[in-house]
Amino acid sequence: MDDHIKGSKKGSEVIKELKADPDTEELPSVLTSTASDIAKTAAECKADDFIEKPFDLDHMVDVVKRNS
């Protein structure tokens, strides 16, 4: 799970790199953000799922279970 906008590298960039590497491409990835276009961004970076912030704990647990 990675936040779309944090620090010096966007979470979507990290996920793109993971998905481009044969050794890590199968790792489940979930992008989180407050951005209104998070679904589009998640699809573009090939994230397995996304969570819009703010979110409740039950929803996060459901998304993690669905993707693990």
Rosetta blueprint (number, residue, H / E / L):
1 M L
2 D E
3 D E
4 H L
5 I L
6 K L
7 G L
8 S L
9 K L
10 K L
11 G H
12 S H
13 E H
14 V H
15 I H
16 K H
17 E H
18 L H
19 K H
20 A H
21 D L
22 P L
23 D L
24 T L
25 E L
26 E L
27 L L
28 P L
29 S L
30 V E
31 L E
32 T E
33 S E
34 T L
35 A L
36 S L
37 D L
38 I H
39 A H
40 K H
41 T H
42 A H
43 A H
44 E H
45 C L
46 K L
47 A L
48 D L
49 D E
50 F E
51 I E
52 E E
53 K L
54 P L
55 F L
56 D L
57 L H
58 D H
59 H H
60 M H
61 V H
62 D H
63 V H
64 V H
65 K H
66 R H
67 N L
68 S L
